[in-house]
Amino acid sequence: MTLFNRITSNFYKTSYILIYVIVGIFVINKDIIYYPDSYTFLDMAFNHSPVYCTFLYVLTTIFGDNFELPLILSQFGIIVLATRFFLKSLNKVFKIHAVGLLFVQLILLAPCVYLHFLCNSILTEAISYSLFLIIFSYALKMFVEEELSYIYKICAILFLLILTRGQFTAIIPVLILTVAYLIFKNKTIAKNYKFLIILIALPFITSLTEKVYNKVVFGYYVNNAMNYVHLISSPFYIANEDDINLFDEEDEKTYFKLIYDSLYEAELTRDQNLSFETDDYQFYQQNFTKICNKRIYKLGLEFFELKELNYYEQNISLNKLCSKMVFPLIKQNFKIWSILVFKNLKNSFSSFKQLLMFLMLFAYGLFYLRKRNNNTYKFIVLAILFMLANNMLIALVVHSIKRYIFYFDWVIFAVIILLFNEVLKKNTTHEF
């Protein structure tokens, strides 16, 4: 190695460390950020992440009221470890020039210092972001090396991730598809079918674990009870007054009238919104918490409180009631609901043009993957499949705000770097 190359290599290594140091200084000097959900996580409230609540419980037990700085340092440390693992995995597969790796490093750390402030926030994203980066790294290794034993590590981390943020159940079908592709490609069904069984069983295992957690902590052997409350929000938004006739049971009719009348009085129905000449989805997104949290949820709890149920029983009964009502409402207004979901999906990609760009990029990667079996195309296909799966689930259930979809902000930058990797590295690589 020439003197110039040694100097250049040391410069890149120093820059790599310096980026972590600068971000760390920024993070430490910024106060902890409390959101409305933060207090419920600290209180280990019902319907909240078992993993993140336990994580906070351990820190508050050890440090008491002085937990804030240890929490910031812990969350920053987890992100540093995950980022380092991701970059090393990427470099091992693609031998990326150091400039490209530094750029990816900056993109990965951006949520720590901009918009989300992950390390300083008491929210599940603070650790779910890191867990996802590790899972993607292992999934990429599995796809590239065609080594299915990575599934054990993937499932162990995905178990924690789903119990931190349930939205990541969406990537299980992508993993099943990837494993099935590798099994059929290599004709190893008899030897490797067990990995498909493990992936299929994972949602049931996480569901069982969540029930056990709720039994131990709250005394009720149930899953968290907000899934259908969220899912019914868009059907209620587009519902008409006559939709009450879809229901036969008295509780269903009474609850529908309670929620619809409240939405109508607050001018939060889709029909009323159309008269304001505002896009129906944008109105829905801007008012989601007023529709879901303040009405469907809170009024629902009050509805069951009148039946002399305790807080936990109110949540459980409300979720059960919503589960019976949601599909008749979707079926009744299916065309409008489908359009709203598509707009939600489009918004998750910022615009229709960007959605189309990712779909075209996916088609491009899939086409050339079949022809060349190139690792870059494997990366493109896997990353965009993960992104599509996540965003589609979000579009179906809630509103596509940034905190649910920022996990993939790095994808397009990484793709660009990989596509131009040969130009960037010019036959030279640098190990960090």
Residue pairs with C-beta under 8 A, 6 or more apart in sequence:
1 9
5 428
8 430
9 98
9 430
12 98
12 99
12 102
12 430
12 432
13 430
13 432
15 102
16 98
16 101
16 102
16 105
16 432
19 102
19 105
19 106
19 109
20 80
20 109
23 76
23 109
23 112
23 113
24 76
24 80
26 112
26 113
27 72
27 76
27 112
27 113
27 119
27 120
28 69
28 72
28 73
28 76
30 117
30 120
31 120
32 68
32 71
32 72
32 120
32 121
32 122
33 117
33 120
33 121
33 122
34 122
35 121
35 122
35 123
37 48
37 122
37 123
38 121
38 122
38 123
40 48
41 48
41 49
41 52
41 53
41 56
41 122
41 123
41 124
42 56
42 60
42 122
44 53
44 54
44 56
44 57
44 217
45 53
46 214
46 218
46 224
46 225
46 311
46 312
46 315
47 224
47 225
47 226
47 315
48 224
49 124
49 163
49 164
49 165
50 163
50 209
50 210
50 213
51 127
51 160
51 163
51 164
52 124
52 126
52 127
52 128
52 164
55 127
56 67
56 71
56 122
59 67
59 70
59 71
59 74
60 67
62 70
63 70
71 122
72 119
72 120
75 118
75 119
75 120
75 126
75 127
76 112
76 119
78 126
78 127
78 130
79 109
79 112
79 118
79 119
79 129
79 130
81 130
82 129
82 130
82 131
82 133
82 134
83 105
83 108
83 109
83 130
83 133
84 432
85 133
85 134
85 137
86 108
86 133
86 134
86 136
86 137
87 101
87 104
87 105
87 108
87 432
88 432
89 137
89 138
89 140
89 141
90 96
90 101
90 104
90 137
90 140
90 414
91 101
91 429
91 431
91 432
93 140
93 141
93 144
93 375
93 379
94 375
94 376
94 379
94 418
94 421
95 421
95 425
95 429
96 104
96 417
96 418
96 421
96 424
96 425
96 429
97 421
97 424
97 425
97 426
97 428
97 429
97 430
98 429
98 430
98 432
99 424
100 417
100 421
100 424
100 425
101 430
101 432
103 413
103 417
104 410
104 413
104 414
104 417
107 409
107 410
107 413
107 414
108 133
108 410
110 409
111 117
111 118
111 125
111 129
111 406
111 409
112 118
112 119
115 402
115 406
116 125
116 402
116 403
116 406
118 125
118 126
118 129
119 126
123 403
124 164
124 165
125 165
125 403
125 406
127 164
128 161
128 164
128 165
128 168
128 407
129 406
129 407
131 157
131 158
131 160
131 161
131 164
132 161
132 168
132 407
134 157
135 154
135 157
135 158
135 161
135 171
136 382
136 383
136 386
138 150
138 153
138 154
138 157
139 150
139 154
139 175
139 178
139 382
139 386
140 378
140 379
140 382
141 147
141 150
142 148
142 150
142 151
142 154
142 178
142 179
142 182
143 178
143 182
143 378
143 382
144 375
144 378
146 182
146 185
146 186
148 179
148 182
148 183
148 192
148 195
151 175
151 179
151 195
151 198
151 199
152 198
154 175
155 198
155 199
155 202
158 168
158 171
158 172
158 175
158 202
159 202
159 205
159 206
159 209
161 168
162 168
162 169
162 202
162 203
162 206
163 206
163 209
163 210
163 213
166 224
166 227
167 390
167 393
167 394
167 397
167 404
168 390
169 203
169 206
169 393
170 389
170 390
170 392
170 393
171 386
171 389
171 390
172 199
172 202
172 203
173 389
174 382
174 385
174 386
174 389
175 199
176 196
176 199
176 200
177 385
178 382
178 385
179 192
179 195
179 196
179 199
180 196
182 192
183 189
183 192
183 193
183 195
183 196
207 223
210 223
210 224
211 221
211 222
211 223
212 221
214 220
214 221
214 222
214 223
214 224
215 221
218 312
219 312
220 312
220 313
220 316
222 316
225 315
225 316
225 318
225 319
225 320
226 297
226 315
226 319
227 319
227 323
227 397
228 319
228 320
228 322
228 323
228 326
229 292
229 296
229 297
229 300
229 318
229 319
229 322
230 292
230 397
230 398
231 322
231 326
231 396
231 397
232 296
232 322
232 325
232 326
232 329
233 288
233 291
233 292
233 296
233 398
234 284
234 337
234 340
234 341
234 344
235 326
235 329
235 330
235 333
235 337
236 259
236 260
236 263
236 291
236 296
236 329
237 263
237 268
237 269
237 270
237 284
237 291
237 340
238 269
238 270
238 280
238 333
238 336
238 337
238 340
239 256
239 260
239 269
239 329
239 332
239 333
240 271
240 333
241 260
241 264
243 256
243 260
243 329
243 332
243 333
244 253
244 256
244 257
244 260
246 328
246 329
246 332
247 253
247 256
247 325
247 328
249 324
251 321
252 321
252 324
252 325
254 303
255 300
255 303
255 321
255 325
256 325
258 299
258 303
259 295
259 296
259 299
259 300
260 269
262 295
262 299
263 269
263 291
263 295
264 272
266 290
266 295
267 273
268 287
268 290
268 291
268 295
270 280
270 283
270 284
270 336
270 340
273 280
273 283
273 284
274 280
276 283
279 343
280 340
280 343
281 340
281 343
281 344
281 347
284 291
284 340
284 344
284 399
285 344
285 347
285 399
285 400
285 401
288 398
288 399
288 401
292 398
296 322
297 318
300 314
300 318
300 321
300 322
301 311
301 314
301 315
301 318
303 318
304 313
304 314
304 317
304 318
305 314
307 317
309 317
330 337
341 395
341 396
342 395
344 394
344 395
344 396
344 399
344 400
345 355
345 391
345 392
345 395
345 400
346 352
346 355
347 400
348 391
348 394
348 395
348 400
348 404
348 405
349 355
349 358
349 391
358 384
358 387
358 388
358 412
361 380
361 384
361 415
362 380
362 381
362 384
362 385
362 388
364 380
365 376
365 377
365 378
365 379
365 380
365 381
365 384
366 377
366 381
368 374
368 377
369 377
369 378
369 381
376 418
376 419
376 421
379 414
379 415
379 418
380 415
380 418
383 408
383 411
383 414
383 415
384 411
386 408
387 408
387 411
390 404
390 405
390 407
390 408
391 400
391 405
391 408
394 400
394 404
394 405
398 404
417 424
